[in-house]
Amino acid sequence: TNVVYTSVEIDVPAAGSGLTNAHGLGSMPNLVRVVLVCKTGEYGYVAGDELDAVNVAVYNFANAAFSISANGTDIMIQRSNDDYLLVPSRTTTLGSQVDLSEDKWKIKIYAWKL
């Protein structure tokens, strides 16, 4: 039987900080997906869009903006010390990077125990 966990929407952690969220699955999840949920549209993204956190980068897309890990009880998200949240824009030249406004996005966590 597959068991799915979905978190409530959580504020995006400030640069250099993180969060821990209990998943309640009873053991290590087989799969974890962390997304940024658009709450107020910007750069062609509209409210309700979900953007995989693994696709969010820091300066010049050189490094990931988030480190995501899990254990038998929790899912942990650590944000880079870099203040950027860079993604490709949906409205400008193909490949152009834009810096998301933290206050327009929330974090949501999905986890599956298969």
Residue pairs with C-beta under 8 A, 6 or more apart in sequence:
2 112
2 113
2 114
3 25
3 26
3 112
3 113
4 110
4 111
4 112
4 113
5 23
5 24
5 25
5 29
5 109
5 110
5 111
5 112
5 113
6 108
6 109
6 110
7 21
7 107
7 108
7 109
7 110
8 108
9 37
9 39
9 106
9 107
9 108
10 19
10 21
10 106
10 107
10 108
10 109
11 106
11 107
12 36
12 79
12 85
12 102
12 105
12 106
12 107
13 19
13 77
13 78
13 79
13 107
14 79
14 102
15 79
15 80
15 81
15 82
15 83
16 79
16 80
16 81
17 78
17 79
18 76
18 77
18 78
18 79
19 76
19 77
19 107
20 74
20 75
20 76
21 74
21 75
21 76
21 77
21 109
22 73
22 74
23 29
23 70
23 73
23 74
23 75
23 109
23 111
25 111
25 113
26 72
26 113
27 72
27 113
28 70
28 71
28 72
29 70
29 75
29 111
29 112
29 113
30 112
30 113
30 114
31 111
31 112
31 114
32 68
32 70
32 75
32 109
32 110
32 111
32 112
33 52
33 109
33 110
33 111
34 52
34 53
34 54
34 66
34 68
34 75
34 77
34 107
34 108
34 109
34 110
35 50
35 51
35 52
35 53
35 107
35 108
35 109
35 110
36 50
36 51
36 53
36 56
36 85
36 100
36 105
36 106
36 107
36 108
37 48
37 49
37 50
37 51
37 105
37 106
37 107
37 108
38 45
38 46
38 47
38 48
38 49
38 50
38 51
38 104
38 105
39 47
39 104
39 105
39 106
40 47
40 101
40 103
40 104
41 47
41 104
42 98
42 100
42 101
42 104
43 87
43 89
43 90
43 91
43 92
43 98
43 100
44 89
44 90
44 91
45 51
45 90
50 108
51 87
51 105
53 65
53 66
53 68
53 77
53 107
54 64
54 66
54 68
55 87
56 64
56 65
56 66
56 85
56 86
56 87
56 100
57 63
57 64
57 65
57 84
57 86
57 87
57 97
58 64
58 65
58 80
58 82
58 84
58 85
58 86
59 82
59 84
59 86
60 86
60 97
61 86
61 97
63 80
63 82
64 80
65 79
65 80
65 82
65 84
65 85
65 86
66 77
66 78
66 79
66 80
67 77
67 78
67 80
68 75
68 76
68 77
69 75
69 76
69 78
70 76
70 111
75 109
75 111
77 107
77 109
84 99
85 99
85 100
85 102
85 105
86 97
86 98
86 99
86 100
87 97
87 98
87 100
88 94
88 95
88 96
88 97
88 98
89 96
89 97
89 98
92 98
